[in-house]
Amino acid sequence: MSWNKISNNCKFILTEIKDSNRSFNDQRMLLKKENDKKTPLLFQQVIPILQTLYKNLYDINLYIYKSSKDLTVIDIRYYQKSSLDKDYRQKVTDSPPMIHSKVAIPAWLLNKNEKFDINWERKLWLIRWKLFCLRHKL
């Protein structure tokens, strides 16, 4: 789906998914600012952290945070069972976490077969320009 070269040299960042009343775009911008400050870790460094969280994990989402031909940074976003509604938490307390791999697709991409820059979320100027053009067309 993207034109980028995706490296097999992967590092990882961890992000807890938190409930919020903010808009999707505000959440995405805050998440980007937070994640830009994180130091990507090796797989061997991330596993012990995930093991300590495992019993309380409800959902795990894998996103490509940024990619170049030399390095791919994967954002491991997780949602904890303790963040769930009390009644639902009791139903899923013994269930293993769900695992998803996701690719964020730009809102301006009208043709779903069209290739795009996998790093689009990290380029704020591109987001603003594309959304301006899309609004102007409407």
Secondary structure, DSSP 8 states (H G I E B T S, - for coil): -B-S---S-EEEEEEE----SS-HHHHHHHHHHHHHTS--B-HHHHHHHHHHHGGGEEEEEEEEEEE-SS-EEEEEEEEEGGGS-HHHHHHHTTS--EEEEE----TT--STTS-B-TTGGG-HHHHHHHHHHHHHH-
